[in-house]
């Protein structure tokens, strides 16, 4: 399952995504966690020391390696240099799987030990002083998008992505790469405004969107979220002493998390699992091609000096059981 956490800055999406990742790890499920936010906080939220988290290998800095590996023997891709963030897989491309070893994970992923097991963590890398005025953050998240386009994930294995805040993710096609998107919203007008904007943008792309109410303190907060989000409101999360201790760098064992919040995490997993039955690999592949052609025409052809539309393999559909290239 591919799962995204989005929301307004400060809504608590990184905290909730880290809790969900801990919950999945405690079940023994294979988990690939990705920090694709401009503010890189997922590592510390999973218990890493700030210094250790800052030293994690940045995917954006290893993009040539990622492209070269994923290209495989695909005859439609002349070189890694002609690949862009939206390049779709085709016959001969190498694919990624959540629970495997490969050169991309060797270079970009690091294991994070949690109470119930371990997860793989990958990070885009922070927006640095050298990027200011000359780079767009989406040039960094392009590495994540390329990996998701080549990721074949199955039942009971999870890729969880902590996305950029607000509606920034609509600057690329990455918002369509998920089986379900959990939008974390506070019970405020600003909190639900991101929900309305996200739902409007995603409406035409079949994005499955559910709202997770955060920082809910009483019935009035709950009534507000119900009125604003309607049936999209899935669960709510209130105050947590466990989270407060975690934010101080002293998290108790995960099984000490409050039962109400543990129940909310179980609901998130059950809801995500249910979307597996609705998975449409053909639509997923069509959307990959759609955004690739848009990017090719807009800037990709000019930048690479190639006709990137020729990279599309019309007979290829990404799905479980497809054979990877060499």
Residue pairs with C-beta under 8 A, 6 or more apart in sequence:
1 153
1 155
1 157
1 158
1 159
1 179
1 180
1 272
1 273
1 275
1 276
2 148
2 151
2 153
2 159
2 161
2 177
2 178
2 179
3 20
3 158
3 159
3 160
3 161
3 178
3 179
3 180
3 181
3 182
3 272
4 160
4 161
4 163
4 169
4 175
4 177
4 178
4 180
4 181
4 182
5 13
5 14
5 16
5 17
5 20
5 160
5 161
5 162
5 163
5 181
5 182
5 184
6 13
6 163
6 164
6 165
6 169
6 181
6 182
6 183
6 184
6 194
6 198
7 13
7 165
7 166
7 183
7 184
7 185
7 191
7 194
7 214
8 165
8 166
8 184
8 185
8 186
8 190
8 191
8 193
8 194
9 39
9 165
9 166
11 165
11 184
11 185
11 186
11 191
11 194
11 214
12 184
12 186
12 214
12 215
12 237
13 162
13 163
13 165
13 184
14 37
14 39
14 41
14 42
14 45
14 162
15 45
15 243
15 246
15 247
16 182
16 184
16 212
16 214
16 237
17 33
17 42
17 45
17 160
17 162
17 182
18 42
18 45
18 46
18 162
19 243
19 257
19 261
19 265
20 160
20 182
20 265
20 268
20 269
21 31
21 33
21 46
21 114
21 119
21 160
22 46
22 114
22 115
22 116
22 254
23 254
23 262
23 265
23 266
23 268
23 269
24 31
24 119
24 158
24 160
24 269
25 31
25 114
25 115
25 116
25 117
25 118
25 119
26 114
26 115
26 116
26 117
26 254
26 255
27 116
27 269
28 116
28 117
29 156
29 157
29 158
30 98
30 99
30 156
30 157
30 158
31 98
31 119
31 120
31 157
31 158
31 159
31 160
32 98
32 109
32 119
32 120
32 122
32 158
32 159
32 160
33 42
33 46
33 112
33 119
33 120
33 121
33 122
33 160
33 161
33 162
34 42
34 121
34 122
34 123
34 124
34 144
34 159
34 160
34 161
34 162
35 41
35 42
35 43
35 121
35 122
35 123
35 124
35 162
36 124
36 141
36 144
36 161
36 162
36 163
36 164
36 174
37 124
37 162
37 163
37 164
37 165
38 126
38 127
38 137
38 164
38 165
38 168
39 126
39 165
40 53
40 54
40 123
40 124
40 125
40 126
42 121
42 123
42 162
43 52
43 53
43 56
43 112
43 121
43 123
44 50
44 53
45 246
46 112
46 114
46 119
46 121
47 112
47 114
47 246
47 251
48 56
48 112
48 121
53 123
54 126
56 110
56 121
56 123
57 107
57 108
57 110
57 123
58 123
58 124
58 125
58 126
58 140
59 66
59 108
59 122
59 123
59 124
59 125
59 140
59 143
59 144
59 147
60 124
60 125
60 139
60 140
60 141
60 142
60 143
61 125
62 107
62 108
62 143
63 142
63 143
63 146
64 80
65 103
65 104
65 107
66 104
66 107
66 108
66 143
66 146
66 147
67 80
67 81
67 83
67 87
67 146
68 80
69 94
69 102
69 103
69 104
70 83
70 89
70 93
70 94
70 95
70 96
70 104
70 146
70 147
70 150
71 77
71 79
71 80
71 83
71 93
71 94
72 92
72 93
72 94
72 324
72 325
72 326
73 92
73 325
73 326
74 89
74 90
74 91
74 92
74 93
74 313
74 325
75 91
75 92
76 90
76 310
76 311
76 312
76 313
77 83
77 87
77 90
77 93
77 311
78 306
81 304
82 304
82 306
82 308
82 311
83 146
83 311
84 142
84 292
84 295
84 296
84 300
84 303
84 304
84 308
85 138
85 141
85 142
85 143
85 145
85 146
85 172
85 295
86 145
86 146
86 149
86 172
86 173
86 288
86 291
86 292
86 294
86 295
86 296
86 300
87 146
87 149
87 292
87 308
87 311
88 149
88 285
88 288
88 289
88 292
88 311
88 312
88 313
88 316
88 318
89 95
89 149
89 150
89 313
89 316
89 318
90 311
90 312
90 313
90 316
91 313
91 315
91 316
91 325
92 325
92 326
93 150
93 324
93 325
94 102
94 150
94 324
94 325
94 326
95 150
95 151
95 152
95 318
95 322
95 324
95 325
96 102
96 104
96 147
96 150
96 151
96 152
97 151
97 152
97 153
97 154
98 151
98 153
98 154
98 157
98 158
98 159
99 157
104 147
105 120
105 122
108 122
108 143
109 120
109 121
109 122
110 120
110 121
110 122
111 118
111 119
111 120
111 121
112 118
112 119
112 120
112 121
114 254
115 253
115 254
115 255
116 254
122 144
122 147
124 140
124 141
124 143
124 144
125 140
127 135
127 137
127 140
131 137
136 171
137 164
137 168
138 168
138 171
138 172
141 164
141 172
141 174
142 172
144 161
144 174
145 172
145 173
145 174
145 177
148 159
148 161
148 174
148 177
149 177
149 288
149 318
150 318
151 159
152 318
152 319
152 320
152 322
153 159
154 320
155 273
155 276
156 273
158 272
161 178
163 169
163 174
163 175
166 194
166 197
167 194
167 197
167 198
167 201
169 175
170 201
172 291
173 287
173 288
173 290
173 291
173 294
173 295
175 181
175 201
175 202
175 205
175 207
176 205
176 206
176 207
176 284
176 287
176 291
177 284
178 207
178 208
179 208
179 272
179 275
179 276
179 278
179 279
180 208
180 209
180 210
180 271
180 272
180 275
181 198
181 202
181 207
181 208
181 209
181 210
182 210
182 211
182 212
182 234
182 268
183 194
183 195
183 198
183 209
183 210
183 211
183 212
184 211
184 212
184 214
185 191
185 192
185 194
185 195
185 211
185 212
185 213
185 214
185 225
185 229
186 213
186 214
186 215
187 213
187 215
187 216
187 217
187 220
187 221
187 222
187 224
187 225
192 225
192 228
192 229
195 211
195 228
195 229
195 232
196 228
198 209
199 209
199 232
202 209
205 287
206 280
206 283
208 275
208 278
209 232
210 232
210 233
210 234
210 271
211 225
211 229
211 232
211 233
211 234
212 234
212 235
212 236
212 237
212 264
212 268
213 221
213 222
213 225
213 229
213 233
213 235
213 236
213 237
214 236
214 237
215 221
215 237
215 238
215 239
216 222
216 225
216 236
216 237
216 238
217 238
217 239
221 236
222 236
225 233
225 236
226 233
234 267
234 268
234 271
235 264
235 267
235 268
236 264
237 261
237 264
238 260
238 261
240 257
240 258
240 261
241 258
242 251
242 252
242 256
242 257
242 258
242 261
245 251
245 252
281 317
281 318
281 319
281 320
282 317
284 318
285 316
285 317
285 318
288 318
289 312
292 300
292 308
292 311
292 312
293 309
293 312
295 308
296 307
296 308
296 309
297 309
300 308
301 307
301 308
